[in-house]
Amino acid sequence: MSQTNWYLGFGASDALYSMNNIYRASLENGSEKEQAEKLLALLNQFADECLDQYFMNPIERVKLNSMGQKIVSGGVSAMKKTIHLTLKQVVKKMSKADRLHMADYINGLLKPLRESERYPTYVAVEISPELRERLGRVVANGKEQGADAIAKDYSDALCELVEVAIHSYMDKPLSMMKLGMVMNKITSVASDAIRSAAKTVIRKVIPSMSSKEMEGFFEFSESILYPHPA
């Protein structure tokens, strides 16, 4: 029997897919300034799509209560601001080698998880079998026992997904860059702030959901996990 790996991911937009190709093309003959500008635009788009897909889209999908919407919207706005400010500083410090490394890393996140006539590209990171099993078990228990019974376990599992995402989307690629001690400290503080904000949103919103909202969120959290042959 073939082994299956599980991924956390979402379909890359036309804009993200195109911007990635344009950035890679600029590495061949673009000026340093052009490369930096295109990389910053790509990374900002990448970050915005991640936050929109994992936070904003589900609140629209489940028609979240107004208080929950305010918490999510405020948290996402703060995270985007932190990320954009950090990326602007980081990209300025990147060498040509750093930009090449980043291009290769981003390409490595774009995986063909499902067939598509347009392009089978998903922004995806692998999750452990244990985390996949844990999420599936919590969702199954929630459907059987009700939202209140699993709110904490579900929040904990989603926070673990946040850890995986931030490590793969931010910590890991930035650790490959030779940015210097000061910039490494700046990125570390920013990463911790984003991690804290994301988890705060989850821990505030999940317990506030009605049973109907939680059922919709169960469907969402399952929809962002993709099986793919190893």
C-alpha positions as a Markdown table, in Angstrom:
| # | Residue | x | y | z |
|---|---|---|---|---|
| 1 | Met | 0.0 | 0.0 | 0.0 |
| 2 | Ser | 1.4 | 3.4 | -1.0 |
| 3 | Gln | 2.0 | 5.9 | 1.8 |
| 4 | Thr | 0.0 | 9.1 | 1.9 |
| 5 | Asn | 1.3 | 12.4 | 3.3 |
| 6 | Trp | -0.9 | 15.2 | 4.5 |
| 7 | Tyr | -0.6 | 18.9 | 3.8 |
| 8 | Leu | -2.0 | 22.1 | 5.1 |
| 9 | Gly | -2.7 | 24.3 | 2.0 |
| 10 | Phe | -4.8 | 26.4 | -0.3 |
| 11 | Gly | -5.0 | 27.0 | -4.0 |
| 12 | Ala | -2.6 | 29.7 | -5.2 |
| 13 | Ser | -4.4 | 32.7 | -6.9 |
| 14 | Asp | -3.7 | 33.7 | -10.5 |
| 15 | Ala | -1.9 | 36.8 | -9.0 |
| 16 | Leu | 0.4 | 34.8 | -6.7 |
| 17 | Tyr | 1.2 | 32.3 | -9.4 |
| 18 | Ser | 2.0 | 35.0 | -11.9 |
| 19 | Met | 4.0 | 37.1 | -9.5 |
| 20 | Asn | 6.1 | 34.1 | -8.6 |
| 21 | Asn | 6.9 | 33.5 | -12.3 |
| 22 | Ile | 7.7 | 37.2 | -12.9 |
| 23 | Tyr | 10.0 | 37.3 | -9.8 |
| 24 | Arg | 11.9 | 34.2 | -11.0 |
| 25 | Ala | 12.3 | 35.7 | -14.4 |
| 26 | Ser | 13.7 | 38.9 | -12.9 |
| 27 | Leu | 16.5 | 36.9 | -11.3 |
| 28 | Glu | 17.9 | 36.2 | -14.7 |
| 29 | Asn | 18.3 | 39.8 | -16.0 |
| 30 | Gly | 16.6 | 42.2 | -13.6 |
| 31 | Ser | 18.5 | 44.8 | -11.6 |
| 32 | Glu | 19.0 | 44.5 | -7.9 |
| 33 | Lys | 16.3 | 47.1 | -7.3 |
| 34 | Glu | 13.9 | 45.4 | -9.6 |
| 35 | Gln | 14.5 | 42.0 | -8.0 |
| 36 | Ala | 13.9 | 43.4 | -4.5 |
| 37 | Glu | 10.7 | 45.2 | -5.6 |
| 38 | Lys | 9.3 | 42.1 | -7.2 |
| 39 | Leu | 10.3 | 39.9 | -4.3 |
| 40 | Leu | 8.6 | 42.3 | -1.8 |
| 41 | Ala | 5.4 | 42.4 | -3.8 |
| 42 | Leu | 5.4 | 38.6 | -4.1 |
| 43 | Leu | 6.0 | 38.0 | -0.3 |
| 44 | Asn | 3.3 | 40.6 | 0.6 |
| 45 | Gln | 0.9 | 38.8 | -1.7 |
| 46 | Phe | 1.9 | 35.5 | -0.3 |
| 47 | Ala | 1.3 | 36.6 | 3.3 |
| 48 | Asp | -2.0 | 38.3 | 2.5 |
| 49 | Glu | -3.3 | 35.2 | 0.8 |
| 50 | Cys | -2.2 | 32.9 | 3.7 |
| 51 | Leu | -4.1 | 35.1 | 6.2 |
| 52 | Asp | -7.1 | 35.6 | 4.0 |
| 53 | Gln | -7.4 | 31.9 | 3.2 |
| 54 | Tyr | -6.9 | 30.7 | 6.8 |
| 55 | Phe | -8.8 | 33.4 | 8.7 |
| 56 | Met | -10.9 | 35.7 | 6.6 |
| 57 | Asn | -12.5 | 33.2 | 4.2 |
| 58 | Pro | -13.8 | 30.9 | 6.9 |
| 59 | Ile | -15.6 | 33.7 | 8.8 |
| 60 | Glu | -17.5 | 34.5 | 5.5 |
| 61 | Arg | -18.0 | 30.8 | 4.8 |
| 62 | Val | -19.5 | 30.0 | 8.2 |
| 63 | Lys | -21.3 | 33.4 | 8.6 |
| 64 | Leu | -19.5 | 34.0 | 11.9 |
| 65 | Asn | -21.2 | 36.2 | 14.6 |
| 66 | Ser | -20.4 | 39.9 | 14.5 |
| 67 | Met | -18.2 | 39.8 | 17.6 |
| 68 | Gly | -16.2 | 36.9 | 16.2 |
| 69 | Gln | -15.9 | 38.8 | 12.9 |
| 70 | Lys | -14.5 | 41.8 | 14.7 |
| 71 | Ile | -11.9 | 39.7 | 16.5 |
| 72 | Val | -10.7 | 38.0 | 13.4 |
| 73 | Ser | -10.7 | 41.1 | 11.2 |
| 74 | Gly | -8.7 | 43.1 | 13.9 |
| 75 | Gly | -6.3 | 40.2 | 14.4 |
| 76 | Val | -5.7 | 39.8 | 10.7 |
| 77 | Ser | -5.2 | 43.5 | 10.2 |
| 78 | Ala | -2.6 | 43.6 | 12.9 |
| 79 | Met | -0.8 | 40.6 | 11.6 |
| 80 | Lys | -0.7 | 41.9 | 8.0 |
| 81 | Lys | 0.7 | 45.2 | 9.2 |
| 82 | Thr | 3.5 | 43.5 | 11.2 |
| 83 | Ile | 4.3 | 41.2 | 8.3 |
| 84 | His | 4.5 | 43.9 | 5.7 |
| 85 | Leu | 6.7 | 46.1 | 7.9 |
| 86 | Thr | 9.0 | 43.2 | 8.7 |
| 87 | Leu | 9.2 | 42.1 | 5.0 |
| 88 | Lys | 10.1 | 45.6 | 3.9 |
| 89 | Gln | 13.1 | 45.6 | 6.2 |
| 90 | Val | 14.1 | 42.0 | 5.5 |
| 91 | Val | 14.1 | 42.3 | 1.7 |
| 92 | Lys | 16.3 | 45.4 | 1.8 |
| 93 | Lys | 19.0 | 43.3 | 3.6 |
| 94 | Met | 18.8 | 40.3 | 1.3 |
| 95 | Ser | 21.8 | 39.5 | -0.9 |
| 96 | Lys | 21.6 | 38.1 | -4.3 |
| 97 | Ala | 22.2 | 34.6 | -2.9 |
| 98 | Asp | 19.4 | 35.2 | -0.3 |
| 99 | Arg | 17.0 | 36.2 | -3.1 |
| 100 | Leu | 17.8 | 33.0 | -5.0 |
| 101 | His | 17.3 | 30.9 | -1.9 |
| 102 | Met | 13.9 | 32.5 | -1.3 |
| 103 | Ala | 12.8 | 31.9 | -4.9 |
| 104 | Asp | 13.7 | 28.2 | -4.5 |
| 105 | Tyr | 12.0 | 28.0 | -1.2 |
| 106 | Ile | 8.7 | 29.6 | -2.4 |
| 107 | Asn | 8.8 | 27.3 | -5.4 |
| 108 | Gly | 9.1 | 24.4 | -3.0 |
| 109 | Leu | 5.8 | 25.4 | -1.3 |
| 110 | Leu | 3.9 | 25.3 | -4.6 |
| 111 | Lys | 2.8 | 21.7 | -4.9 |
| 112 | Pro | 0.5 | 19.9 | -7.3 |
| 113 | Leu | -1.9 | 18.5 | -4.7 |
| 114 | Arg | -4.8 | 18.2 | -7.1 |
| 115 | Glu | -5.4 | 17.9 | -10.8 |
| 116 | Ser | -6.3 | 21.2 | -12.5 |
| 117 | Glu | -6.6 | 22.3 | -16.1 |
| 118 | Arg | -5.4 | 25.7 | -15.1 |
| 119 | Tyr | -2.4 | 24.7 | -13.0 |
| 120 | Pro | -2.3 | 22.2 | -10.2 |
| 121 | Thr | -0.6 | 24.5 | -7.7 |
| 122 | Tyr | -1.3 | 24.7 | -4.0 |
| 123 | Val | 0.6 | 26.7 | -1.3 |
| 124 | Ala | 1.3 | 23.7 | 1.0 |
| 125 | Val | 3.3 | 22.5 | 3.9 |
| 126 | Glu | 3.4 | 19.0 | 5.2 |
| 127 | Ile | 1.8 | 18.2 | 8.6 |
| 128 | Ser | 2.6 | 15.2 | 10.8 |
| 129 | Pro | 0.3 | 12.1 | 10.6 |
| 130 | Glu | -0.3 | 12.6 | 14.4 |
| 131 | Leu | -1.6 | 16.2 | 13.9 |
| 132 | Arg | -3.8 | 15.0 | 11.0 |
| 133 | Glu | -5.2 | 12.2 | 13.2 |
| 134 | Arg | -5.7 | 14.6 | 16.1 |
| 135 | Leu | -7.7 | 17.1 | 14.0 |
| 136 | Gly | -9.8 | 14.4 | 12.5 |
| 137 | Arg | -10.6 | 12.9 | 15.9 |
| 138 | Val | -11.5 | 16.3 | 17.4 |
| 139 | Val | -13.8 | 17.1 | 14.5 |
| 140 | Ala | -15.5 | 13.7 | 14.8 |
| 141 | Asn | -16.0 | 14.1 | 18.5 |
| 142 | Gly | -17.4 | 17.6 | 17.9 |
| 143 | Lys | -20.0 | 16.3 | 15.5 |
| 144 | Glu | -21.0 | 13.6 | 17.9 |
| 145 | Gln | -20.8 | 15.4 | 21.2 |
| 146 | Gly | -21.4 | 19.1 | 20.3 |
| 147 | Ala | -19.2 | 22.1 | 20.0 |
| 148 | Asp | -18.9 | 22.9 | 23.7 |
| 149 | Ala | -17.4 | 19.5 | 24.5 |
| 150 | Ile | -14.4 | 20.0 | 22.2 |
| 151 | Ala | -13.9 | 23.8 | 22.1 |
| 152 | Lys | -10.6 | 23.6 | 24.0 |
| 153 | Asp | -9.2 | 20.5 | 22.2 |
| 154 | Tyr | -10.2 | 22.0 | 18.8 |
| 155 | Ser | -8.5 | 25.3 | 19.7 |
| 156 | Asp | -5.4 | 23.5 | 20.8 |
| 157 | Ala | -5.2 | 21.5 | 17.5 |
| 158 | Leu | -5.8 | 24.6 | 15.4 |
| 159 | Cys | -3.0 | 26.4 | 17.3 |
| 160 | Glu | -0.7 | 23.6 | 16.5 |
| 161 | Leu | -1.6 | 24.1 | 12.8 |
| 162 | Val | -0.6 | 27.8 | 13.3 |
| 163 | Glu | 2.8 | 26.6 | 14.6 |
| 164 | Val | 3.4 | 24.5 | 11.5 |
| 165 | Ala | 2.3 | 27.3 | 9.2 |
| 166 | Ile | 4.4 | 30.0 | 10.8 |
| 167 | His | 7.5 | 27.7 | 11.0 |
| 168 | Ser | 7.2 | 26.8 | 7.3 |
| 169 | Tyr | 6.0 | 30.1 | 5.9 |
| 170 | Met | 8.2 | 32.4 | 8.0 |
| 171 | Asp | 10.7 | 31.0 | 10.5 |
| 172 | Lys | 12.3 | 28.4 | 8.2 |
| 173 | Pro | 12.9 | 30.5 | 5.1 |
| 174 | Leu | 14.1 | 33.5 | 7.1 |
| 175 | Ser | 16.6 | 31.2 | 9.0 |
| 176 | Met | 18.2 | 30.5 | 5.7 |
| 177 | Met | 19.0 | 34.1 | 5.1 |
| 178 | Lys | 22.2 | 35.8 | 6.2 |
| 179 | Leu | 20.5 | 38.9 | 7.7 |
| 180 | Gly | 22.8 | 39.7 | 10.6 |
| 181 | Met | 22.1 | 39.7 | 14.4 |
| 182 | Val | 19.9 | 42.9 | 14.5 |
| 183 | Met | 17.6 | 41.8 | 11.6 |
| 184 | Asn | 17.4 | 38.2 | 13.0 |
| 185 | Lys | 16.1 | 39.7 | 16.3 |
| 186 | Ile | 13.6 | 41.9 | 14.4 |
| 187 | Thr | 12.2 | 38.9 | 12.5 |
| 188 | Ser | 12.1 | 36.8 | 15.7 |
| 189 | Val | 10.1 | 39.4 | 17.5 |
| 190 | Ala | 7.8 | 39.8 | 14.5 |
| 191 | Ser | 7.3 | 36.0 | 14.3 |
| 192 | Asp | 6.4 | 35.8 | 18.0 |
| 193 | Ala | 3.9 | 38.6 | 17.6 |
| 194 | Ile | 2.2 | 37.0 | 14.6 |
| 195 | Arg | 2.1 | 33.6 | 16.4 |
| 196 | Ser | 0.6 | 35.2 | 19.5 |
| 197 | Ala | -2.0 | 37.2 | 17.5 |
| 198 | Ala | -3.1 | 34.1 | 15.5 |
| 199 | Lys | -3.5 | 32.0 | 18.6 |
| 200 | Thr | -5.3 | 34.7 | 20.5 |
| 201 | Val | -7.8 | 35.0 | 17.6 |
| 202 | Ile | -8.4 | 31.2 | 17.7 |
| 203 | Arg | -8.7 | 31.0 | 21.4 |
| 204 | Lys | -11.2 | 33.9 | 21.6 |
| 205 | Val | -13.3 | 33.0 | 18.5 |
| 206 | Ile | -13.7 | 29.2 | 18.8 |
| 207 | Pro | -15.5 | 29.2 | 22.2 |
| 208 | Ser | -17.8 | 32.0 | 21.0 |
| 209 | Met | -19.2 | 29.9 | 18.1 |
| 210 | Ser | -22.6 | 28.5 | 18.0 |
| 211 | Ser | -23.1 | 24.8 | 17.1 |
| 212 | Lys | -24.0 | 25.8 | 13.5 |
| 213 | Glu | -21.0 | 28.0 | 13.2 |
| 214 | Met | -18.8 | 25.3 | 14.6 |
| 215 | Glu | -20.1 | 22.7 | 12.1 |
| 216 | Gly | -19.2 | 25.1 | 9.3 |
| 217 | Phe | -15.8 | 25.6 | 10.7 |
| 218 | Phe | -15.3 | 21.8 | 11.0 |
| 219 | Glu | -15.9 | 21.6 | 7.3 |
| 220 | Phe | -13.5 | 24.4 | 6.6 |
| 221 | Ser | -10.6 | 23.0 | 8.7 |
| 222 | Glu | -11.0 | 19.6 | 7.0 |
| 223 | Ser | -11.1 | 21.3 | 3.5 |
| 224 | Ile | -7.6 | 22.9 | 4.0 |
| 225 | Leu | -5.9 | 19.5 | 4.6 |
| 226 | Tyr | -4.9 | 17.6 | 1.5 |
| 227 | Pro | -3.7 | 14.0 | 1.0 |
| 228 | His | -1.0 | 13.4 | -1.5 |
| 229 | Pro | 1.0 | 10.2 | -2.3 |
| 230 | Ala | 4.4 | 10.2 | -0.7 |
